[in-house]
């Protein structure tokens, strides 16, 4: 999958989010990078996505802050060796999982939503 197609896939996933999720997103940028840096993935386990910021559940006196950041990594996704359909599902799972971190959703709720 080319970088442009991968970007488009992430964009389509974001466009298809439920309205309640979009209403809750605040001060967030989502980017696609080819690979995580060694600082982002110190164990080299093939990090698929990363949330960096202060989740909404923990914000107090939150103003003037730089945007939270979600990074989706293309290379590790492609190295999973999945079919195109399975890859799309895995990218969707990664995007939803990282968005859940932004929203302050815990792992139990992620499971209930099917985002794990």
C-alpha positions in Angstrom: 0.0 0.0 0.0 1.5 3.3 -1.0 1.9 6.1 1.4 -0.9 8.1 -0.3 -3.3 5.1 -0.1 -2.4 4.6 3.6 -3.1 8.2 4.3 -6.4 8.0 2.5 -7.3 4.9 4.5 -6.6 6.7 7.8 -8.7 9.7 6.6 -11.6 7.5 5.6 -11.5 5.8 9.1 -11.6 9.2 10.7 -14.5 10.4 8.5 -16.5 7.3 9.5 -16.3 7.9 13.2 -19.5 8.2 15.2 -20.6 11.8 15.8 -20.2 11.3 19.6 -16.5 10.6 19.1 -16.0 13.6 16.8 -17.8 15.8 19.3 -15.4 14.7 22.1 -12.1 15.2 20.2 -10.4 18.3 21.4 -7.0 19.8 20.6 -5.7 16.8 18.7 -3.7 16.3 15.6 -3.5 12.9 13.8 -0.5 12.1 11.6 0.9 9.2 9.6 4.6 8.5 9.8 6.5 5.7 8.1 8.3 4.4 11.2 8.5 5.1 14.9 11.7 6.6 16.2 13.8 4.6 18.7 12.4 6.9 21.4 8.8 6.1 20.4 9.5 2.4 20.2 12.5 1.7 22.4 12.0 -2.1 22.4 11.6 -2.2 18.6 8.4 -4.3 18.8 6.8 -2.7 15.8 4.7 0.0 17.3 1.5 0.5 15.2 0.3 3.7 16.8 1.1 6.2 19.6 -0.9 8.7 21.6 1.0 11.6 23.1 -0.7 14.1 25.3 -3.0 14.7 28.2 -6.2 12.6 27.8 -9.5 14.5 28.3 -10.3 12.6 31.5 -7.1 14.0 33.2 -7.3 17.6 32.0 -7.6 20.3 34.6 -6.9 24.0 33.9 -6.1 22.9 30.4 -5.6 25.9 28.1 -2.9 27.1 25.7 -1.4 23.6 25.4 0.1 22.2 22.2 -2.3 19.7 20.6 -2.2 16.1 21.6 -0.8 13.9 18.9 -1.8 10.5 17.5 0.8 9.0 15.2 -0.2 6.0 13.0 2.9 4.1 11.7 2.6 2.7 8.1 5.7 0.5 8.0 4.9 -1.7 11.0 1.3 -2.2 9.7 2.6 -3.3 6.3 5.1 -5.7 7.8 2.2 -7.6 9.5 1.7 -9.2 6.1 -2.0 -9.0 6.2 -4.4 -9.1 3.2 -5.7 -5.7 2.1 -9.0 -6.3 4.0 -7.3 -7.4 7.2 -4.9 -4.5 6.9 -7.7 -2.0 6.7 -9.3 -3.6 9.8 -6.0 -3.5 11.7 -5.4 0.2 10.9 -9.0 1.0 12.0 -8.4 -0.8 15.3 -5.1 1.1 15.8 -6.8 4.5 15.1 -9.7 3.7 17.4 -7.4 2.5 20.1 -5.3 5.7 20.0 -8.4 7.9 19.9 -9.7 6.0 23.0 -6.5 7.0 24.8 -7.2 10.7 23.9 -10.7 10.4 25.2 -9.6 8.7 28.4 -11.4 5.5 27.7 -10.1 2.5 29.7 -9.4 -1.0 28.4 -12.7 -2.4 29.7 -14.7 0.2 27.8 -12.5 -0.3 24.7 -13.5 -4.0 24.8 -17.2 -3.1 25.1 -16.9 -0.8 22.1 -15.0 -3.4 20.1 -12.0 -1.1 19.8 -9.4 -3.5 21.2 
